[in-house]
Amino acid sequence: MTGDIAERTRWHHTCGYRPMPAPLPIAVVFSTFEPGGTERQMIELVRRLDPARWTVHVACFQARGAWFDRAARAAKSIAEFPVVSFRKPSVLTQAAAFARWCRRHRILVVHATGLPTNVFALPAAACGRVPVRIGNRREINPDKTPLELAMQRAAYGFAHRIVANSRAAASRLVRERVPAGKIAIVPNGLDLASFAAHTVTGRPRRVVAVANLRPEKGHDVLIEAAVAVLRRFPDARFEIVGGGPEWSKLVARADARQVAYAFSFLGHCEDVAARLAAADIFVLPSRSEAFPNAVLEAMAAGLPIVASGVGGVGELLEEGRTGMLVPPDDPGSLADRLSALMAEPALCARLGTAARAHAQAHYSFDRMVKAFEGIYLSELARRGVAPAVQPQLVTS
């Protein structure tokens, strides 16, 4: 044993951690379990980590949300650490409680899932002497304050790896002066079996958008584009799947632009696959994206896609082959592309078929989970916590 490994091993013994057989205890930290792209990806990670390799504990700020039961059924335990504001002194009490919880469960890996949990869990896990600490970057953060971003950058200093879900998010980390050696990229995954191949109709008029109703998602741009689309195709219809703070403003905008009759605002839906199957065209007019789950799902469903070419969207879609890319905040270009698809069913079929084939070849939850497991195991091995005593974990 080298001096470096020996020193690390003595340190882990002092902390109560020793190289141990599987399953290895890991903690995944959520804010809540309200529906969202990050929550979907990380809950699927919790559900799909191999129980022969990992004992998965879940920590959260609030044990609430439509997807709480889904996470609870997969976890060994769920612990709540009520954090309502980082400006309140009580956050320090909760951080100390989280550190004690990590020691009590002999947690070897803490994986934070987003900005609030990065800020809270990474420093607290370091205080709890958790051997491996993983941060997450799953967004470009257009709506975050300078203080929030500064707090997150400080928290990254306590992480061993920061996992981005796209090259765009990784580039943002580099611009924020995160060392390149700490950054890993693991693209989002999806359950390919949940999405049936789409059948193109002779009159592709049904457009669906799946996204939370927030300003950066650009639903207002879609409403403006719909004015021009409906002049050419009066039977076009637009289905908006997702809830959020912009609901009333968007409904009022559609009414003011006299296109409300063509829009259906459905709110949050659990049956996204069914909504995609019932549509002809998928649209995502976002102003900012890292690696949108909604585009992945539309690809798996075999829908032709029109999306803003922002962030990681261009990593998912190849212009003219697997989708159509438009500039953000450009309702004219968006209307032109939607109209082109409505006019050419053969184009819809070609784009949708290519998108589905690409999704099947490159994106799955199995691939995503294996990538995260590889990061956990390499970092544990680097610290002498899960060395060659378990070679099957490292090589499988």
VOPAGU-2260 file (C-alpha; in pm, 1 decimal, decimal comma):
REM VOPAGU-2260
SITE   aa  ch    i         X         Y         Z
SITE  MET   A    0       0,0       0,0       0,0
SITE  THR   A    1     144,2     337,7     -98,6
SITE  GLY   A    2     187,7     610,5     158,0
SITE  ASP   A    3     -90,6     816,2      -1,6
SITE  ILE   A    4    -341,9     529,9       5,2
SITE  ALA   A    5    -234,7     435,2     357,1
SITE  GLU   A    6    -288,1     790,1     476,4
SITE  ARG   A    7    -634,8     806,0     321,3
SITE  THR   A    8    -728,7     467,7     465,6
SITE  ARG   A    9    -619,4     571,5     816,9
SITE  TRP   A   10    -829,3     887,2     776,3
SITE  HIS   A   11   -1138,0     687,9     677,3
SITE  HIS   A   12   -1083,4     452,7     972,2
SITE  THR   A   13   -1068,5     753,7    1202,4
SITE  CYS   A   14   -1400,0     879,4    1057,2
SITE  GLY   A   15   -1566,2     544,2    1093,4
SITE  TYR   A   16   -1539,4     454,6     722,5
SITE  ARG   A   17   -1356,9     142,1     609,6
SITE  PRO   A   18   -1344,3     -42,3     280,7
SITE  MET   A   19   -1661,0    -247,2     298,8
SITE  PRO   A   20   -1855,7    -494,4      90,7
SITE  ALA   A   21   -2153,9    -394,8    -115,8
SITE  PRO   A   22   -2411,6    -262,1     -93,6
SITE  LEU   A   23   -2244,2      74,6     -41,6
SITE  PRO   A   24   -2449,2     349,4     131,2
SITE  ILE   A   25   -2521,4     655,0     -83,8
SITE  ALA   A   26   -2739,3     961,9     -22,1
SITE  VAL   A   27   -2918,7    1155,6    -296,7
SITE  VAL   A   28   -3038,8    1499,9    -187,5
SITE  PHE   A   29   -3353,5    1668,6    -325,4
SITE  SER   A   30   -3525,9    1997,4    -252,5
SITE  THR   A   31   -3877,2    1854,2    -298,4
SITE  PHE   A   32   -4039,9    1594,4    -520,6
SITE  GLU   A   33   -4249,0    1831,8    -726,9
SITE  PRO   A   34   -4252,7    1737,8   -1097,4
SITE  GLY   A   35   -3965,0    1876,6   -1298,5
SITE  GLY   A   36   -3687,3    1769,2   -1530,5
SITE  THR   A   37   -3420,5    1736,2   -1262,4
SITE  GLU   A   38   -3656,5    1555,4   -1027,1
SITE  ARG   A   39   -3754,1    1305,4   -1297,0
SITE  GLN   A   40   -3393,0    1223,5   -1381,4
SITE  MET   A   41   -3271,6    1194,4   -1023,4
SITE  ILE   A   42   -3571,1     993,3    -901,1
SITE  GLU   A   43   -3512,3     749,2   -1185,3
SITE  LEU   A   44   -3149,2     728,6   -1074,8
SITE  VAL   A   45   -3263,0     641,3    -720,6
SITE  ARG   A   46   -3503,6     380,6    -857,1
SITE  ARG   A   47   -3254,4     218,8   -1093,1
SITE  LEU   A   48   -2930,6     202,7    -893,1
SITE  ASP   A   49   -2851,0    -166,0    -842,9
SITE  PRO   A   50   -2958,6    -265,4    -486,9
SITE  ALA   A   51   -2687,5    -530,4    -487,9
SITE  ARG   A   52   -2432,1    -250,4    -520,8
SITE  TRP   A   53   -2590,6      42,6    -338,9
SITE  THR   A   54   -2806,3     116,4     -35,4
SITE  VAL   A   55   -2979,3     436,8    -141,5
SITE  HIS   A   56   -3087,2     689,2     121,3
SITE  VAL   A   57   -3273,0    1006,1      25,3
SITE  ALA   A   58   -3253,1    1343,1     198,3
SITE  CYS   A   59   -3472,0    1641,9     117,7
SITE  PHE   A   60   -3576,6    1986,8     231,7
SITE  GLN   A   61   -3946,4    1902,1     218,3
SITE  ALA   A   62   -4096,5    1554,1     182,0
SITE  ARG   A   63   -4372,8    1664,8     -52,7
SITE  GLY   A   64   -4461,2    1658,6    -418,8
SITE  ALA   A   65   -4640,7    1439,3    -669,8
SITE  TRP   A   66   -4337,0    1216,1    -709,8
SITE  PHE   A   67   -4260,1    1164,0    -341,1
SITE  ASP   A   68   -4403,2     811,7    -329,2
SITE  ARG   A   69   -4201,6     711,2    -633,9
SITE  ALA   A   70   -3879,1     807,4    -457,0
SITE  ALA   A   71   -3987,5     669,5    -118,7
SITE  ARG   A   72   -4058,3     323,9    -258,2
SITE  ALA   A   73   -3705,1     299,1    -396,2
SITE  ALA   A   74   -3510,6     440,5    -100,5
SITE  LYS   A   75   -3388,3     265,3     210,9
SITE  SER   A   76   -3485,5     573,5     410,3
SITE  ILE   A   77   -3598,0     932,3     358,7
SITE  ALA   A   78   -3490,4    1210,3     593,5
SITE  GLU   A   79   -3623,1    1565,7     591,9
SITE  PHE   A   80   -3401,9    1865,9     672,0
SITE  PRO   A   81   -3639,0    2165,1     653,9
SITE  VAL   A   82   -3456,8    2448,5     478,1
SITE  VAL   A   83   -3676,7    2737,4     370,6
SITE  SER   A   84   -3410,2    3006,1     325,2
SITE  PHE   A   85   -3033,1    3025,3     325,4
SITE  ARG   A   86   -3066,9    3363,1     498,1
SITE  LYS   A   87   -3206,4    3206,5     816,3
SITE  PRO   A   88   -2970,9    3085,0    1091,7
SITE  SER   A   89   -3170,8    2762,4    1110,0
SITE  VAL   A   90   -2996,0    2644,2     792,9
SITE  LEU   A   91   -2683,0    2589,1    1000,9
SITE  THR   A   92   -2877,7    2372,6    1245,3
SITE  GLN   A   93   -3011,0    2166,2     957,2
SITE  ALA   A   94   -2664,8    2135,6     801,2
SITE  ALA   A   95   -2526,2    2003,8    1128,7
SITE  ALA   A   96   -2815,9    1756,9    1150,6
SITE  PHE   A   97   -2746,0    1642,5     794,1
SITE  ALA   A   98   -2377,3    1587,4     875,7
SITE  ARG   A   99   -2473,6    1375,9    1179,8
SITE  TRP   A  100   -2722,5    1181,1     966,3
SITE  CYS   A  101   -2449,5    1105,0     713,3
SITE  ARG   A  102   -2218,5     976,9     988,7
SITE  ARG   A  103   -2494,3     769,1    1145,6
SITE  HIS   A  104   -2570,4     594,0     816,1
SITE  ARG   A  105   -2200,8     574,9     724,0
SITE  ILE   A  106   -2278,9     746,4     393,0
SITE  LEU   A  107   -1994,8     705,8     144,7
SITE  VAL   A  108   -2134,4     918,4    -139,8
SITE  VAL   A  109   -2351,1    1230,4    -122,4
SITE  HIS   A  110   -2504,3    1334,7    -453,3
SITE  ALA   A  111   -2671,7    1677,7    -457,9
SITE  THR   A  112   -2926,7    1729,3    -736,5
SITE  GLY   A  113   -2947,6    2104,6    -801,9
SITE  LEU   A  114   -2845,9    2453,5    -693,5
SITE  PRO   A  115   -3016,0    2461,8    -349,9
SITE  THR   A  116   -2898,6    2112,4    -258,8
SITE  ASN   A  117   -2548,6    2184,0    -390,1
SITE  VAL   A  118   -2528,0    2483,3    -156,7
SITE  PHE   A  119   -2664,4    2290,3     139,6
SITE  ALA   A  120   -2538,4    1933,6     106,5
SITE  LEU   A  121   -2185,0    1964,4     -30,2
SITE  PRO   A  122   -2036,9    2171,4     256,6
SITE  ALA   A  123   -2244,4    1981,3     515,1
SITE  ALA   A  124   -2127,2    1646,4     376,9
SITE  ALA   A  125   -1768,5    1767,9     400,6
SITE  CYS   A  126   -1829,2    1852,7     765,7
SITE  GLY   A  127   -1971,7    1503,2     805,2
SITE  ARG   A  128   -1653,6    1364,4     647,1
SITE  VAL   A  129   -1837,3    1191,7     366,0
SITE  PRO   A  130   -1560,4    1048,8     145,2
SITE  VAL   A  131   -1717,7    1131,0    -195,1
SITE  ARG   A  132   -1925,5    1439,6    -270,4
SITE  ILE   A  133   -2093,7    1487,0    -609,0
SITE  GLY   A  134   -2254,2    1810,7    -726,3
SITE  ASN   A  135   -2500,0    1855,4   -1010,4
SITE  ARG   A  136   -2537,0    2112,6   -1287,4
SITE  ARG   A  137   -2851,2    2053,2   -1491,3
SITE  GLU   A  138   -2934,8    2405,4   -1604,9
SITE  ILE   A  139   -2779,0    2717,3   -1749,4
SITE  ASN   A  140   -2933,5    2930,9   -1471,6
SITE  PRO   A  141   -3067,2    3234,7   -1657,7
SITE  ASP   A  142   -3295,7    3322,3   -1367,0
SITE  LYS   A  143   -3051,2    3285,9   -1079,7
SITE  THR   A  144   -2924,7    3587,3    -886,3
SITE  PRO   A  145   -2552,8    3670,4    -864,6
SITE  LEU   A  146   -2566,5    3577,1    -494,6
SITE  GLU   A  147   -2716,4    3235,0    -569,8
SITE  LEU   A  148   -2451,3    3164,4    -831,1
SITE  ALA   A  149   -2174,9    3281,6    -597,7
SITE  MET   A  150   -2303,3    3051,9    -322,0
SITE  GLN   A  151   -2312,0    2760,5    -562,8
SITE  ARG   A  152   -1957,2    2829,0    -685,5
SITE  ALA   A  153   -1840,6    2829,2    -324,1
SITE  ALA   A  154   -2022,7    2500,9    -260,1
SITE  TYR   A  155   -1854,5    2341,4    -561,6
SITE  GLY   A  156   -1528,5    2378,0    -372,5
SITE  PHE   A  157   -1647,2    2099,2    -140,7
SITE  ALA   A  158   -1730,0    1861,7    -428,0
SITE  HIS   A  159   -1502,4    1599,9    -579,8
SITE  ARG   A  160   -1693,9    1599,0    -910,1
SITE  ILE   A  161   -1958,2    1822,3   -1065,6
SITE  VAL   A  162   -2178,2    1637,2   -1311,8
SITE  ALA   A  163   -2324,3    1837,9   -1600,3
SITE  ASN   A  164   -2596,5    1694,7   -1821,1
SITE  SER   A  165   -2471,3    1861,6   -2138,7
SITE  ARG   A  166   -2165,0    2018,0   -2295,4
SITE  ALA   A  167   -2343,5    2352,5   -2266,9
SITE  ALA   A  168   -2378,5    2314,7   -1889,8
SITE  ALA   A  169   -2016,1    2196,6   -1863,3
SITE  SER   A  170   -1899,5    2503,4   -2057,0
SITE  ARG   A  171   -2092,1    2722,4   -1814,8
SITE  LEU   A  172   -1907,0    2557,0   -1526,5
SITE  VAL   A  173   -1572,8    2630,9   -1693,2
SITE  ARG   A  174   -1676,2    2995,9   -1736,9
SITE  GLU   A  175   -1752,6    2999,8   -1364,7
SITE  ARG   A  176   -1393,0    2889,2   -1301,3
SITE  VAL   A  177   -1470,7    2533,7   -1192,7
SITE  PRO   A  178   -1156,2    2326,2   -1265,5
SITE  ALA   A  179   -1207,6    2119,2   -1580,4
SITE  GLY   A  180   -1075,9    1810,4   -1400,2
SITE  LYS   A  181   -1372,6    1821,7   -1161,0
SITE  ILE   A  182   -1634,7    1825,9   -1437,6
SITE  ALA   A  183   -1802,8    1515,8   -1580,7
SITE  ILE   A  184   -2081,3    1501,7   -1840,3
SITE  VAL   A  185   -2366,0    1252,0   -1807,0
SITE  PRO   A  186   -2652,2    1317,4   -2052,5
SITE  ASN   A  187   -3010,1    1270,7   -1937,6
SITE  GLY   A  188   -3179,4     936,9   -1994,4
SITE  LEU   A  189   -3531,7     818,5   -2059,9
SITE  ASP   A  190   -3736,2     500,9   -2057,2
SITE  LEU   A  191   -3746,3     426,6   -2428,7
SITE  ALA   A  192   -4000,0     147,4   -2385,1
SITE  SER   A  193   -4260,6     397,1   -2262,6
SITE  PHE   A  194   -4284,2     572,2   -2598,5
SITE  ALA   A  195   -4456,5     412,1   -2895,9
SITE  ALA   A  196   -4348,5     503,0   -3248,3
SITE  HIS   A  197   -4553,5     790,9   -3386,4
SITE  THR   A  198   -4772,7     750,0   -3694,2
SITE  VAL   A  199   -4780,2    1060,3   -3912,9
SITE  THR   A  200   -5126,1    1172,9   -4025,1
SITE  GLY   A  201   -5206,9    1325,8   -4360,7
SITE  ARG   A  202   -5288,5    1656,2   -4191,6
SITE  PRO   A  203   -5031,1    1723,6   -3916,7
SITE  ARG   A  204   -5202,0    2001,9   -3726,0
SITE  ARG   A  205   -5174,3    1904,9   -3357,0
SITE  VAL   A  206   -4881,7    2079,5   -3188,0
SITE  VAL   A  207   -4776,6    1992,2   -2832,8
SITE  ALA   A  208   -4540,0    2174,3   -2596,4
SITE  VAL   A  209   -4429,1    2008,1   -2272,9
SITE  ALA   A  210   -4261,4    2243,2   -2024,8
SITE  ASN   A  211   -4325,3    2414,7   -1695,9
SITE  LEU   A  212   -4487,9    2752,5   -1747,5
SITE  ARG   A  213   -4191,8    2975,2   -1667,0
SITE  PRO   A  214   -4067,6    3280,4   -1861,0
SITE  GLU   A  215   -3755,0    3107,4   -1992,4
SITE  LYS   A  216   -3964,1    2840,1   -2164,4
SITE  GLY   A  217   -4091,9    3088,9   -2422,6
SITE  HIS   A  218   -4458,4    2995,3   -2438,4
SITE  ASP   A  219   -4532,9    3360,9   -2514,0
SITE  VAL   A  220   -4325,0    3326,4   -2831,9
SITE  LEU   A  221   -4532,9    3024,1   -2933,3
SITE  ILE   A  222   -4854,4    3221,5   -2886,3
SITE  GLU   A  223   -4720,8    3497,6   -3111,4
SITE  ALA   A  224   -4611,4    3240,0   -3371,7
SITE  ALA   A  225   -4954,2    3076,5   -3358,7
SITE  VAL   A  226   -5113,3    3394,6   -3492,2
SITE  ALA   A  227   -4927,2    3349,5   -3822,1
SITE  VAL   A  228   -4967,7    2970,9   -3828,7
SITE  LEU   A  229   -5344,0    2995,1   -3786,1
SITE  ARG   A  230   -5376,0    3235,8   -4076,8
SITE  ARG   A  231   -5238,5    2963,3   -4303,6
SITE  PHE   A  232   -5376,4    2659,2   -4119,6
SITE  PRO   A  233   -5696,6    2758,0   -3936,7
SITE  ASP   A  234   -5741,8    2402,5   -3809,4
SITE  ALA   A  235   -5406,1    2398,0   -3624,6
SITE  ARG   A  236   -5431,6    2329,2   -3251,8
SITE  PHE   A  237   -5180,2    2381,4   -2970,6
SITE  GLU   A  238   -5169,8    2175,6   -2651,0
SITE  ILE   A  239   -4966,0    2309,9   -2359,7
SITE  VAL   A  240   -4865,5    2046,9   -2103,1
SITE  GLY   A  241   -4721,8    2178,5   -1777,4
SITE  GLY   A  242   -4807,8    2403,0   -1487,0
SITE  GLY   A  243   -4633,1    2702,2   -1341,1
SITE  PRO   A  244   -4640,7    3070,0   -1248,6
SITE  GLU   A  245   -4700,5    3203,0   -1602,4
SITE  TRP   A  246   -5034,8    3023,9   -1647,3
SITE  SER   A  247   -5267,1    3323,9   -1610,5
SITE  LYS   A  248   -5041,6    3552,6   -1816,2
SITE  LEU   A  249   -5024,9    3304,4   -2102,2
SITE  VAL   A  250   -5398,7    3244,3   -2105,0
SITE  ALA   A  251   -5452,4    3621,8   -2110,4
SITE  ARG   A  252   -5199,3    3661,8   -2393,7
SITE  ALA   A  253   -5369,7    3394,4   -2603,7
SITE  ASP   A  254   -5701,7    3567,7   -2546,6
SITE  ALA   A  255   -5558,6    3910,4   -2633,4
SITE  ARG   A  256   -5408,8    3775,4   -2957,1
SITE  GLN   A  257   -5745,2    3610,9   -3038,9
SITE  VAL   A  258   -5598,7    3259,8   -3059,5
SITE  ALA   A  259   -5731,8    3123,5   -2729,9
SITE  TYR   A  260   -5973,3    2895,7   -2918,9
SITE  ALA   A  261   -5674,4    2706,0   -3060,3
SITE  PHE   A  262   -5492,9    2654,7   -2729,0
SITE  SER   A  263   -5550,4    2399,3   -2452,5
SITE  PHE   A  264   -5363,1    2456,0   -2125,6
SITE  LEU   A  265   -5365,6    2115,5   -1956,2
SITE  GLY   A  266   -5144,0    2177,6   -1653,3
SITE  HIS   A  267   -4920,8    1905,7   -1515,1
SITE  CYS   A  268   -4987,7    1562,5   -1667,2
SITE  GLU   A  269   -4843,9    1227,6   -1567,7
SITE  ASP   A  270   -4933,8    1073,7   -1904,2
SITE  VAL   A  271   -4683,8    1268,5   -2113,7
SITE  ALA   A  272   -4621,2     968,3   -2339,8
SITE  ALA   A  273   -4992,8     958,5   -2422,6
SITE  ARG   A  274   -5001,7    1332,7   -2494,6
SITE  LEU   A  275   -4705,4    1295,4   -2730,1
SITE  ALA   A  276   -4866,3     997,2   -2901,7
SITE  ALA   A  277   -5177,8    1206,7   -2970,0
SITE  ALA   A  278   -4980,5    1495,1   -3123,8
SITE  ASP   A  279   -4831,2    1551,5   -3469,0
SITE  ILE   A  280   -4555,8    1805,2   -3394,3
SITE  PHE   A  281   -4352,7    1891,7   -3083,5
SITE  VAL   A  282   -4236,0    2245,3   -3008,8
SITE  LEU   A  283   -4003,2    2392,4   -2744,2
SITE  PRO   A  284   -3950,9    2769,4   -2789,8
SITE  SER   A  285   -3722,3    2810,6   -2485,9
SITE  ARG   A  286   -3491,4    3101,6   -2422,4
SITE  SER   A  287   -3253,8    2880,5   -2223,1
SITE  GLU   A  288   -3203,7    2505,5   -2184,2
SITE  ALA   A  289   -2929,3    2275,2   -2063,1
SITE  PHE   A  290   -3046,3    1936,0   -2187,2
SITE  PRO   A  291   -3426,9    1925,7   -2202,6
SITE  ASN   A  292   -3600,6    1603,5   -2106,4
SITE  ALA   A  293   -3903,1    1710,6   -2308,1
SITE  VAL   A  294   -3705,5    1705,8   -2632,7
SITE  LEU   A  295   -3564,3    1363,5   -2545,9
SITE  GLU   A  296   -3915,3    1230,8   -2488,4
SITE  ALA   A  297   -4042,8    1380,0   -2813,8
SITE  MET   A  298   -3751,8    1216,5   -2996,9
SITE  ALA   A  299   -3833,0     879,7   -2840,4
SITE  ALA   A  300   -4194,6     924,1   -2949,0
SITE  GLY   A  301   -4084,2     983,0   -3306,9
SITE  LEU   A  302   -4232,0    1332,3   -3335,1
SITE  PRO   A  303   -4095,0    1600,0   -3566,7
SITE  ILE   A  304   -3949,8    1870,1   -3344,0
SITE  VAL   A  305   -3910,9    2245,9   -3370,3
SITE  ALA   A  306   -3701,8    2390,1   -3087,1
SITE  SER   A  307   -3493,0    2693,7   -3003,9
SITE  GLY   A  308   -3126,8    2626,6   -3072,1
SITE  VAL   A  309   -3014,6    2724,9   -2722,2
SITE  GLY   A  310   -2790,2    2554,2   -2466,2
SITE  GLY   A  311   -2779,1    2179,1   -2506,1
SITE  VAL   A  312   -3067,0    2156,3   -2755,6
SITE  GLY   A  313   -2816,0    2157,5   -3040,8
SITE  GLU   A  314   -2646,2    1856,2   -2882,3
SITE  LEU   A  315   -2972,9    1665,1   -2909,0
SITE  LEU   A  316   -3102,3    1778,9   -3246,6
SITE  GLU   A  317   -2921,7    1799,1   -3578,9
SITE  GLU   A  318   -3075,5    2067,4   -3795,6
SITE  GLY   A  319   -3264,8    1919,4   -4087,0
SITE  ARG   A  320   -3199,5    1559,8   -3987,7
SITE  THR   A  321   -3348,5    1495,0   -3644,1
SITE  GLY   A  322   -3529,0    1824,7   -3595,3
SITE  MET   A  323   -3556,4    2192,2   -3678,9
SITE  LEU   A  324   -3376,4    2464,8   -3483,6
SITE  VAL   A  325   -3490,5    2825,9   -3462,8
SITE  PRO   A  326   -3347,8    3132,7   -3288,0
SITE  PRO   A  327   -3499,4    3211,9   -2947,0
SITE  ASP   A  328   -3749,3    3496,9   -2923,5
SITE  ASP   A  329   -3821,7    3475,7   -3296,6
SITE  PRO   A  330   -4192,3    3404,2   -3351,2
SITE  GLY   A  331   -4158,5    3453,7   -3727,7
SITE  SER   A  332   -3901,5    3176,1   -3767,7
SITE  LEU   A  333   -4098,9    2952,1   -3533,9
SITE  ALA   A  334   -4416,7    3007,3   -3736,6
SITE  ASP   A  335   -4233,5    2935,3   -4063,3
SITE  ARG   A  336   -4095,6    2602,9   -3936,0
SITE  LEU   A  337   -4426,2    2489,7   -3787,6
SITE  SER   A  338   -4602,9    2579,5   -4109,9
SITE  ALA   A  339   -4344,9    2388,8   -4315,9
SITE  LEU   A  340   -4415,1    2073,8   -4115,2
SITE  MET   A  341   -4791,3    2115,6   -4140,9
SITE  ALA   A  342   -4757,1    2148,0   -4518,0
SITE  GLU   A  343   -4533,8    1839,6   -4561,9
SITE  PRO   A  344   -4636,2    1515,6   -4387,0
SITE  ALA   A  345   -4340,5    1338,6   -4552,1
SITE  LEU   A  346   -4099,7    1581,0   -4386,1
SITE  CYS   A  347   -4268,7    1513,9   -4050,8
SITE  ALA   A  348   -4220,7    1141,2   -4100,6
SITE  ARG   A  349   -3854,8    1172,4   -4199,5
SITE  LEU   A  350   -3758,1    1395,0   -3907,3
SITE  GLY   A  351   -3955,7    1191,7   -3654,0
SITE  THR   A  352   -3810,2     858,6   -3765,3
SITE  ALA   A  353   -3453,8     990,4   -3750,3
SITE  ALA   A  354   -3510,5    1147,5   -3407,9
SITE  ARG   A  355   -3647,8     823,8   -3262,6
SITE  ALA   A  356   -3357,1     620,5   -3400,6
SITE  HIS   A  357   -3107,6     865,6   -3251,8
SITE  ALA   A  358   -3274,7     855,0   -2910,8
SITE  GLN   A  359   -3277,2     474,5   -2908,6
SITE  ALA   A  360   -2908,7     461,0   -2999,2
SITE  HIS   A  361   -2777,1     718,5   -2752,9
SITE  TYR   A  362   -3010,1     787,6   -2458,7
SITE  SER   A  363   -3148,7     548,8   -2202,2
SITE  PHE   A  364   -3178,0     539,4   -1826,6
SITE  ASP   A  365   -2955,0     231,9   -1818,6
SITE  ARG   A  366   -2675,6     424,2   -1989,0
SITE  MET   A  367   -2722,6     720,1   -1753,0
SITE  VAL   A  368   -2721,6     505,5   -1438,5
SITE  LYS   A  369   -2407,7     318,3   -1546,3
SITE  ALA   A  370   -2232,1     649,0   -1605,3
SITE  PHE   A  371   -2318,3     774,2   -1256,3
SITE  GLU   A  372   -2212,2     442,9   -1102,3
SITE  GLY   A  373   -1879,8     473,4   -1281,6
SITE  ILE   A  374   -1824,3     817,9   -1129,9
SITE  TYR   A  375   -1915,1     700,7    -779,6
SITE  LEU   A  376   -1688,3     397,3    -800,4
SITE  SER   A  377   -1391,4     579,0    -948,7
SITE  GLU   A  378   -1407,2     846,4    -678,2
SITE  LEU   A  379   -1448,0     586,6    -402,4
SITE  ALA   A  380   -1153,0     389,0    -537,2
SITE  ARG   A  381    -944,2     706,1    -559,9
SITE  ARG   A  382    -996,5     756,0    -188,3
SITE  GLY   A  383    -933,0     394,9     -92,7
SITE  VAL   A  384   -1288,7     341,8      29,4
SITE  ALA   A  385   -1399,8      81,3    -224,5
SITE  PRO   A  386   -1073,9     -54,3    -366,5
SITE  ALA   A  387   -1006,4    -384,6    -541,7
SITE  VAL   A  388   -1169,6    -567,5    -250,0
SITE  GLN   A  389   -1475,7    -546,0    -480,1
SITE  PRO   A  390   -1337,3    -583,8    -831,9
SITE  GLN   A  391   -1676,3    -683,1    -972,8
SITE  LEU   A  392   -1809,0    -337,0    -891,5
SITE  VAL   A  393   -1534,8    -164,9   -1082,5
SITE  THR   A  394   -1533,9    -380,6   -1391,3
SITE  SER   A  395   -1901,7    -462,4   -1449,7
